[in-house]
């Protein structure tokens, strides 16, 4: 049989118990302090009251006159009882200097010796003490009765029983405990209400469970590679994990700062500030392509926004390569079809007995293909760019656009530094050519002209050069009003396809800025648009001279 282990109290329950105990301890302590304080004050008040009554009786002329009579009790007993009733003391005893009582609340005690100290009173001193007499413990005052000549002719003692004093204090403490009990009940109800609300917020978890959940939360937050960003109701950063910092390129303390102050690209900032949810919306940061998802946090009112960021840089690159491969496939299919037609032509000429014409036809086709390859390789010896230009030339020809490499091109193999990867060059030049072909297609004398060269200038024994990539088309050109927007994600003058448009030039600008270059667009001389990219290169003067590059 399994014995159930009691579950630890929730954090709210622990706080409720602690607050209830604290209130009870405070109330009990205050009640005890009040009881002791009130009792001391009551005893002091009783002493003052007894002293005042005793002095008043001792100073009364009628008392002095009665003491001189043969039977002082006859006059003093009624007087003492009246004084007791009027002053609310428990006894007033008048006695002779020897301590023999003339008055007493209990008439049987008249004529007996006073129980208590009278020595100080016989010396003319009034004093108080707590003493147990015939009526029990009492706070009493003893004072002398003096004749006109100063002789002590009697003594007066007035007192209040300790029991009466205690009863007074108990009544006060009882009232105090009633008030304290009410305060405790009110505090308990308030504590219960507060802790009930706390239980709802903590879902009834105890402190250990909350601590464990916090540890798991922190571990999960920093373990996931995806970016996580939480914004409060005023769009300030409330939480960000390591992945979010990396994807957004943020450093330093960002928690508490507004999204508008993070220096992010305007489209991305707009998406984060939007009150509408975003689903897999692609945006560009300084050097990455991220998919943004936003979801508002609401509970009757807007409390903030949860943002997830996913790095799709590699995916976007693969999609670009896939598009290129698809284009190459289509070009190869067309080339295969053309090659089959040419082969059939050669075969047919041979079957007709015209072998010489067949050889001439085949040789002319080979010379044309080789001339194109020689032209590109002669102008651009960099293998990646040369292969890209050859592929794009075939694609452009299939679409009815002539792609030519200008005579001013010149780029030797090995000139580009390792800091400028081939993938970025393919992204830059490939997207520019694709956009130029799209723009030139359907125009008169559709042509795209590509220039790839270097420009050098010696400085302190080194040549600080630039790689210049210029792509010109014969299309409709770019509206001057859209020059700034043309490089933003989502801008396009072409109809949107299934994957969306307007990302190519944004990727170009991202890659150019990542390498500290510049990107500009202007109207070409013969119409159309001219895009120019300049990337900084640093090489030796000798290497620059050997390149022989010029625009």
C-alpha positions as CSV (number, residue, x, y, z in Angstrom):
1,X,0.0,0.0,0.0
2,X,1.4,3.3,-1.0
3,X,1.3,6.0,1.6
4,X,0.5,9.3,0.0
5,X,3.1,12.0,0.7
6,X,1.5,15.3,1.7
7,X,2.1,17.9,-1.0
8,X,4.0,21.0,0.3
9,X,1.9,24.0,0.9
10,X,1.6,26.4,-2.0
11,X,3.4,29.8,-1.8
12,X,0.1,31.5,-1.2
13,X,-0.7,29.1,1.7
14,X,2.7,29.6,3.2
15,X,2.3,33.4,3.1
16,X,-1.2,33.2,4.6
17,X,0.0,31.0,7.5
18,X,3.0,33.3,8.0
19,X,0.9,36.4,8.0
20,X,-1.7,34.9,10.3
21,X,1.0,33.9,12.8
22,X,2.6,37.3,12.6
23,X,-0.6,39.1,13.2
24,X,-1.4,36.8,16.2
25,X,2.0,37.3,17.7
26,X,1.8,41.0,17.3
27,X,-1.7,41.2,18.8
28,X,-0.7,38.9,21.7
29,X,2.5,40.9,22.4
30,X,0.6,44.1,22.3
31,X,-2.1,42.7,24.6
32,X,0.5,41.5,27.1
33,X,2.3,44.8,27.0
34,X,-1.0,46.7,27.5
35,X,-1.9,44.4,30.4
36,X,1.4,45.0,32.3
37,X,1.4,48.7,31.5
38,X,-2.3,49.1,32.5
39,X,-1.8,47.2,35.7
40,X,1.2,49.3,36.7
41,X,-0.7,52.5,35.8
42,X,-3.8,51.2,37.8
43,X,-1.7,50.5,40.9
44,X,-0.1,54.0,40.7
45,X,-3.6,55.5,40.3
46,X,-4.8,53.5,43.2
47,X,-1.9,54.7,45.3
48,X,-2.6,58.3,44.5
49,X,-6.3,57.8,45.1
50,X,-5.7,56.1,48.5
51,X,-3.2,58.8,49.5
52,X,-5.6,61.6,48.6
53,X,-8.5,60.0,50.6
54,X,-6.3,59.3,53.6
55,X,-4.9,62.9,53.6
56,X,-8.4,64.4,53.2
57,X,-9.7,62.4,56.2
58,X,-6.6,63.2,58.3
59,X,-7.0,66.9,57.6
60,X,-10.7,67.0,58.4
61,X,-11.4,69.1,61.6
62,X,-14.3,66.8,62.5
63,X,-12.0,63.8,62.6
64,X,-9.7,65.6,65.0
65,X,-12.6,66.6,67.2
66,X,-14.0,63.1,67.2
67,X,-10.6,61.7,68.3
68,X,-10.8,63.9,71.4
69,X,-14.2,62.5,72.5
70,X,-14.5,59.6,74.9
71,X,-15.9,57.3,72.1
72,X,-14.3,58.2,68.8
73,X,-15.9,55.1,67.0
74,X,-19.4,56.5,67.4
75,X,-18.7,59.4,65.2
76,X,-15.9,58.2,63.1
77,X,-17.4,54.9,61.9
78,X,-20.3,56.4,60.0
79,X,-18.0,59.1,58.6
80,X,-15.5,56.5,57.4
81,X,-18.3,54.4,55.7
82,X,-19.6,57.5,54.0
83,X,-16.1,58.4,52.7
84,X,-15.6,54.8,51.4
85,X,-18.9,55.1,49.5
86,X,-18.2,58.5,48.1
87,X,-14.6,57.9,47.1
88,X,-14.9,54.3,45.9
89,X,-12.1,53.0,48.1
90,X,-12.4,49.6,49.8
91,X,-11.6,50.7,53.3
92,X,-10.9,53.7,55.5
93,X,-9.4,52.8,58.8
94,X,-8.9,55.4,61.5
95,X,-6.8,54.3,64.5
96,X,-5.0,55.6,67.5
97,X,-1.2,56.1,67.5
98,X,-0.9,52.6,68.9
99,X,-2.6,51.0,65.9
100,X,-5.9,50.2,67.6
101,X,-8.8,50.6,65.0
102,X,-11.6,53.1,65.7
103,X,-13.2,52.3,62.3
104,X,-13.3,49.4,59.9
105,X,-15.6,48.1,57.1
106,X,-16.0,45.0,59.2
107,X,-17.3,46.1,62.6
108,X,-15.9,43.0,64.3
109,X,-12.4,44.3,63.5
110,X,-13.0,47.6,65.5
111,X,-10.8,47.6,68.6
112,X,-8.3,45.3,67.1
113,X,-4.7,46.1,66.1
114,X,-4.2,47.4,62.6
115,X,-2.4,44.9,60.3
116,X,0.3,46.7,58.5
117,X,3.2,49.1,58.9
118,X,2.6,52.4,60.8
119,X,6.2,53.3,61.9
120,X,6.8,55.8,59.1
121,X,3.4,57.4,59.7
122,X,4.2,57.9,63.4
123,X,7.2,59.9,62.3
124,X,4.8,62.3,60.5
125,X,5.3,60.7,56.9
126,X,2.6,59.7,54.5
127,X,3.4,56.5,52.6
128,X,1.8,53.8,50.4
129,X,2.4,50.1,50.3
130,X,0.9,46.9,49.1
131,X,0.0,44.7,52.1
132,X,-2.2,41.8,52.9
133,X,-4.7,42.6,55.6
134,X,-8.1,41.4,56.8
135,X,-9.6,42.2,53.4
136,X,-6.8,40.6,51.5
137,X,-4.0,42.2,49.4
138,X,-4.5,45.9,49.0
139,X,-2.8,49.1,47.9
140,X,-3.0,51.3,51.0
141,X,-1.9,54.7,52.2
142,X,-1.1,55.5,55.8
143,X,-0.9,59.1,57.1
144,X,-0.8,60.7,60.5
145,X,-3.5,62.9,62.1
146,X,-1.8,65.8,63.8
147,X,-3.2,68.1,66.5
148,X,-2.8,71.8,66.4
149,X,0.4,71.6,68.4
150,X,1.9,69.1,66.0
151,X,1.3,66.0,68.1
152,X,0.2,62.8,66.3
153,X,-3.1,62.0,67.8
154,X,-4.2,59.3,65.4
155,X,-3.5,57.5,62.0
156,X,-5.6,57.1,58.9
157,X,-5.3,54.3,56.4
158,X,-7.2,54.2,53.1
159,X,-6.8,51.4,50.5
160,X,-8.1,49.6,47.4
161,X,-8.0,45.9,47.2
162,X,-5.6,44.4,44.5
163,X,-8.5,42.3,43.4
164,X,-10.5,45.4,42.5
165,X,-7.5,46.8,40.6
166,X,-7.0,43.5,38.8
167,X,-10.7,43.5,37.8
168,X,-10.4,47.0,36.3
169,X,-7.3,45.9,34.3
170,X,-9.0,42.7,33.2
171,X,-12.0,44.6,31.9
172,X,-9.7,46.9,29.9
173,X,-7.7,43.9,28.6
174,X,-10.9,42.0,27.7
175,X,-12.0,45.0,25.6
176,X,-8.5,45.1,24.1
177,X,-8.6,41.4,23.3
178,X,-12.0,41.9,21.6
179,X,-10.6,44.7,19.5
180,X,-7.5,42.5,18.8
181,X,-9.6,39.6,17.8
182,X,-11.5,41.8,15.4
183,X,-8.2,43.1,14.0
184,X,-6.9,39.5,13.7
185,X,-10.1,38.4,11.9
186,X,-10.0,41.4,9.6
187,X,-6.3,40.8,8.9
188,X,-7.0,37.1,8.2
189,X,-9.8,37.9,5.8
190,X,-7.6,40.5,4.0
191,X,-4.7,38.1,3.9
192,X,-6.9,35.3,2.6
193,X,-8.2,37.6,-0.2
194,X,-4.7,38.7,-1.2
195,X,-3.4,35.2,-1.1
196,X,-6.3,33.8,-3.1
197,X,-5.4,36.3,-5.8
198,X,-1.7,35.2,-5.4
199,X,-2.8,31.6,-5.7
200,X,-4.5,32.4,-9.0
201,X,-1.3,34.0,-10.3
202,X,1.0,31.3,-9.1
203,X,-1.5,28.5,-10.1
204,X,-1.2,27.1,-6.6
205,X,2.5,26.3,-6.8
206,X,4.8,26.4,-3.9
207,X,8.1,28.2,-3.7
208,X,10.1,25.2,-4.7
209,X,8.0,24.6,-7.7
210,X,8.2,28.2,-8.8
211,X,12.0,28.2,-8.3
212,X,12.2,25.0,-10.4
213,X,10.0,26.4,-13.1
214,X,12.2,29.5,-13.2
215,X,15.3,27.4,-13.7
216,X,13.6,25.4,-16.5
217,X,12.4,28.7,-18.0
218,X,15.9,30.2,-18.0
219,X,17.5,27.0,-19.4
220,X,14.9,26.6,-22.2
221,X,15.1,30.3,-23.0
222,X,18.8,30.2,-23.7
223,X,18.9,26.7,-25.2
224,X,16.6,27.3,-28.1
225,X,18.3,28.6,-31.3
226,X,15.2,30.5,-32.4
227,X,14.9,34.1,-31.3
228,X,12.4,34.9,-28.6
229,X,11.4,38.5,-27.9
230,X,8.7,39.7,-25.4
231,X,7.4,43.2,-25.5
232,X,5.2,44.9,-22.9
233,X,2.1,47.0,-23.5
234,X,4.3,50.1,-24.4
235,X,6.4,48.0,-26.9
236,X,9.4,48.0,-24.6
237,X,11.6,44.9,-24.5
238,X,10.6,42.8,-21.5
239,X,12.6,39.7,-22.3
240,X,15.0,38.6,-25.1
241,X,17.0,35.4,-25.4
242,X,20.5,34.8,-26.8
243,X,19.0,33.7,-30.2
244,X,17.0,36.9,-30.5
245,X,20.1,39.0,-29.7
246,X,22.1,37.2,-32.4
247,X,19.4,37.3,-35.1
248,X,18.7,41.0,-34.5
249,X,22.4,41.9,-34.1
250,X,21.8,43.5,-30.7
251,X,24.4,43.9,-28.0
252,X,24.4,45.6,-24.6
253,X,21.4,46.1,-22.3
254,X,18.2,46.2,-24.3
255,X,15.6,45.2,-21.7
256,X,13.4,48.2,-21.0
257,X,14.2,49.9,-24.2
258,X,11.6,50.7,-26.8
259,X,11.6,48.7,-30.1
260,X,11.8,52.0,-32.0
261,X,15.2,52.7,-30.3
262,X,16.9,49.4,-31.1
263,X,18.1,50.6,-34.6
264,X,16.4,47.9,-36.5
265,X,15.4,48.3,-40.2
266,X,12.2,50.3,-40.6
267,X,10.1,47.4,-42.1
268,X,11.1,45.1,-39.2
269,X,10.5,47.8,-36.6
270,X,7.0,48.4,-38.1
271,X,6.2,44.7,-37.9
272,X,7.2,44.6,-34.2
273,X,5.2,47.7,-33.5
274,X,2.1,46.4,-35.3
275,X,-0.9,45.5,-33.3
276,X,-1.9,42.9,-35.8
277,X,-0.3,39.4,-35.6
278,X,2.3,38.5,-38.2
279,X,2.8,35.0,-39.5
280,X,6.1,33.9,-41.1
281,X,6.7,37.3,-42.5
282,X,10.2,37.6,-44.0
283,X,12.4,40.5,-43.0
284,X,16.0,41.6,-43.3
285,X,18.4,42.5,-40.5
286,X,21.9,43.8,-41.0
287,X,23.2,40.4,-42.2
288,X,20.4,37.9,-41.9
289,X,17.0,37.0,-43.3
290,X,14.5,36.2,-40.5
291,X,11.0,34.9,-40.5
292,X,8.9,36.9,-37.9
293,X,5.9,35.7,-36.1
294,X,4.1,38.0,-33.6
295,X,1.2,37.3,-31.3
296,X,-0.4,39.7,-28.9
297,X,-0.8,38.8,-25.2
298,X,-4.2,39.9,-24.0
299,X,-6.3,39.3,-20.9
300,X,-9.1,41.9,-21.2
301,X,-6.5,44.5,-22.2
302,X,-3.4,44.5,-24.3
303,X,-0.5,43.3,-22.1
304,X,2.2,42.9,-24.7
305,X,3.5,41.0,-27.7
306,X,5.4,37.7,-28.0
307,X,7.7,37.7,-31.0
308,X,9.5,34.6,-32.4
309,X,12.3,34.9,-34.9
310,X,13.6,32.1,-37.2
311,X,16.7,32.3,-39.2
312,X,15.9,31.6,-42.9
313,X,19.1,33.0,-44.3
314,X,20.3,29.6,-45.4
315,X,16.8,28.7,-46.6
316,X,16.6,31.8,-48.6
317,X,20.0,31.1,-50.1
318,X,19.0,27.6,-51.0
319,X,15.8,28.9,-52.5
320,X,17.8,31.2,-54.6
321,X,20.1,28.4,-55.7
322,X,17.1,26.3,-56.4
323,X,15.6,29.0,-58.6
324,X,18.9,29.2,-60.4
325,X,19.0,25.5,-60.8
326,X,15.5,25.5,-62.1
327,X,16.5,28.1,-64.6
328,X,19.6,26.1,-65.6
329,X,17.4,23.1,-66.0
330,X,15.0,24.9,-68.3
331,X,18.0,26.3,-70.2
332,X,19.5,22.8,-70.6
333,X,16.1,21.5,-71.7
334,X,16.0,24.2,-74.4
335,X,19.6,23.6,-75.3
336,X,19.0,19.9,-75.5
337,X,16.1,20.6,-77.8
338,X,18.2,22.9,-80.0
339,X,21.1,20.4,-80.0
340,X,18.8,17.7,-81.1
341,X,17.5,19.9,-83.9
342,X,21.0,20.7,-85.0
343,X,22.1,17.0,-84.7
344,X,19.1,16.0,-86.8
345,X,20.1,18.7,-89.3
346,X,23.7,17.3,-89.5
347,X,22.5,13.7,-89.8
348,X,20.0,14.7,-92.5
349,X,22.8,16.5,-94.5
350,X,25.0,13.4,-94.3
351,X,22.1,11.2,-95.4
352,X,21.6,13.5,-98.4
353,X,25.3,13.1,-99.3
354,X,26.2,16.6,-98.4
355,X,28.9,15.8,-95.8
356,X,30.9,19.0,-96.4
357,X,27.9,21.2,-95.6
358,X,27.2,19.1,-92.5
359,X,30.8,19.7,-91.3
360,X,30.5,23.4,-92.0
361,X,27.2,23.6,-90.1
362,X,28.5,21.8,-87.1
363,X,31.8,23.7,-87.0
364,X,29.9,27.1,-87.1
365,X,27.8,26.1,-84.2
366,X,30.8,25.0,-82.1
367,X,32.7,28.2,-83.0
368,X,29.7,30.3,-81.9
369,X,29.4,28.5,-78.5
370,X,33.2,28.7,-78.0
371,X,33.3,32.4,-78.9
372,X,30.7,33.1,-76.2
373,X,32.7,31.2,-73.6
374,X,36.0,32.8,-74.7
375,X,34.5,36.2,-74.5
376,X,33.2,35.8,-70.9
377,X,36.3,34.0,-69.6
378,X,38.6,36.6,-71.3
379,X,36.8,39.4,-69.5
380,X,36.2,37.7,-66.2
381,X,38.7,35.1,-65.1
382,X,37.2,34.8,-61.6
383,X,35.7,31.2,-62.0
384,X,32.6,31.7,-59.9
385,X,31.6,34.9,-61.7
386,X,32.5,33.5,-65.1
387,X,30.3,30.5,-64.5
388,X,27.5,32.7,-63.3
389,X,27.7,34.9,-66.3
390,X,27.7,31.9,-68.7
391,X,24.6,30.4,-67.0
392,X,22.8,33.7,-67.0
393,X,23.7,34.3,-70.6
394,X,22.0,31.1,-71.6
395,X,19.0,31.9,-69.4
396,X,18.6,35.3,-70.9
397,X,18.9,34.0,-74.5
398,X,16.1,31.6,-73.8
399,X,13.9,34.5,-72.7
400,X,14.8,36.6,-75.7
401,X,17.2,38.9,-73.9
402,X,20.8,39.4,-75.1
403,X,23.2,39.4,-72.1
404,X,26.7,40.8,-73.0
405,X,29.8,41.4,-70.9
406,X,31.1,44.9,-71.7
407,X,34.6,45.4,-73.2
408,X,35.5,47.4,-70.1
409,X,35.3,44.3,-67.9
410,X,38.4,42.8,-66.4
411,X,38.7,40.7,-63.3
412,X,41.6,38.3,-62.8
413,X,41.4,35.0,-60.9
414,X,42.6,35.3,-57.3
415,X,42.1,39.0,-57.1
416,X,39.2,38.8,-54.7
417,X,40.0,38.6,-51.0
418,X,38.9,35.8,-48.8
419,X,36.7,38.2,-46.8
420,X,34.5,38.5,-49.9
421,X,32.9,35.0,-50.3
422,X,31.7,33.7,-53.6
423,X,28.2,33.2,-52.3
424,X,27.8,36.9,-51.6
425,X,29.0,37.8,-55.1
426,X,26.6,35.3,-56.6
427,X,23.8,36.9,-54.5
428,X,24.7,40.4,-55.6
429,X,25.4,39.9,-59.3
430,X,22.8,37.1,-59.8
431,X,19.9,39.1,-58.4
432,X,20.9,42.2,-60.3
433,X,21.0,40.3,-63.6
434,X,17.7,38.5,-62.8
435,X,16.0,41.9,-62.2
436,X,17.6,43.4,-65.3
437,X,16.5,40.4,-67.5
438,X,12.9,40.7,-66.1
439,X,13.0,44.5,-66.9
440,X,14.5,44.1,-70.4
441,X,12.3,41.2,-71.5
442,X,9.7,42.4,-74.1
443,X,11.5,45.7,-74.8
444,X,12.9,46.7,-78.2
445,X,16.4,45.3,-78.7
446,X,16.2,43.6,-75.2
447,X,19.7,43.7,-73.8
448,X,21.4,43.5,-70.4
449,X,25.0,44.7,-70.2
450,X,27.3,43.5,-67.3
451,X,30.5,45.2,-66.3
452,X,32.8,43.7,-63.7
453,X,36.1,45.4,-63.1
454,X,38.4,46.9,-60.4
455,X,39.5,50.5,-59.9
456,X,42.7,51.1,-58.0
457,X,44.5,54.0,-56.3
458,X,47.9,53.7,-54.5
459,X,48.1,54.9,-50.9
460,X,51.1,54.4,-48.5
461,X,52.6,51.6,-50.5
462,X,49.2,49.8,-50.8
463,X,46.4,50.0,-53.3
464,X,43.0,50.6,-51.9
465,X,40.8,49.4,-54.7
466,X,37.2,48.8,-55.4
467,X,35.4,46.0,-57.1
468,X,32.8,47.6,-59.4
469,X,29.8,45.6,-60.7
470,X,27.6,47.5,-63.1
471,X,24.4,46.0,-64.6
472,X,22.4,48.0,-67.3
473,X,19.2,47.0,-69.0
474,X,17.0,48.4,-71.7
475,X,13.8,48.2,-69.7
476,X,11.4,50.9,-68.6
477,X,13.8,52.1,-65.9
478,X,13.1,53.1,-62.2
479,X,10.7,55.9,-61.3
480,X,12.8,58.5,-59.4
481,X,10.1,58.6,-56.8
482,X,10.7,54.9,-56.0
483,X,14.5,55.0,-55.9
484,X,14.6,54.8,-52.1
485,X,11.9,52.2,-51.8
486,X,13.2,49.9,-54.6
487,X,15.7,48.3,-52.2
488,X,13.2,47.6,-49.5
489,X,11.8,44.2,-48.8
490,X,8.4,43.7,-50.5
491,X,8.8,46.5,-53.2
492,X,8.3,45.3,-56.7
493,X,6.8,46.5,-60.0
494,X,6.0,42.9,-61.0
495,X,3.0,40.9,-60.1
496,X,3.5,38.8,-56.9
497,X,4.1,35.1,-57.3
498,X,3.5,32.3,-54.9
499,X,6.7,33.0,-53.0
500,X,6.2,36.8,-53.0
501,X,8.4,39.4,-54.8
502,X,10.6,42.3,-53.8
503,X,13.3,40.4,-51.9
504,X,16.1,40.2,-54.5
505,X,17.3,43.8,-54.3
506,X,16.8,43.9,-50.6
507,X,19.2,40.9,-50.3
508,X,21.6,42.7,-52.6
509,X,21.7,45.7,-50.4
510,X,22.1,43.6,-47.3
511,X,25.1,41.8,-48.8
512,X,26.6,45.1,-50.0
513,X,26.2,46.8,-46.6
514,X,27.6,43.8,-44.9
515,X,30.9,44.3,-46.8
516,X,31.0,48.0,-46.4
517,X,30.1,48.7,-50.0
518,X,27.7,51.1,-51.8
519,X,24.7,50.4,-54.0
520,X,23.1,53.0,-56.3
521,X,20.6,53.1,-59.2
522,X,20.3,55.6,-62.0
523,X,18.9,56.0,-65.4
524,X,21.0,54.4,-68.1
525,X,22.3,56.4,-71.1
526,X,20.1,54.5,-73.6
527,X,17.1,54.3,-71.3
528,X,16.4,51.6,-68.7
529,X,18.1,51.3,-65.3
530,X,21.7,51.1,-64.3
531,X,22.6,49.5,-60.9
532,X,26.2,50.0,-59.7
533,X,27.8,48.1,-56.7
534,X,31.1,49.2,-55.3
535,X,32.9,46.9,-52.8
536,X,36.2,47.9,-51.1
537,X,39.2,45.8,-51.9
538,X,42.7,46.0,-50.3
539,X,45.6,44.5,-52.2
540,X,49.2,45.4,-53.0
541,X,50.2,47.8,-55.8
542,X,51.9,45.1,-57.6
543,X,48.8,42.9,-57.6
544,X,46.7,45.8,-58.7
545,X,49.1,46.5,-61.6
546,X,49.1,42.9,-62.6
547,X,45.3,42.8,-62.7
548,X,45.2,45.4,-65.4
549,X,41.6,46.0,-64.5
550,X,39.9,49.1,-65.7
551,X,36.4,50.3,-66.1
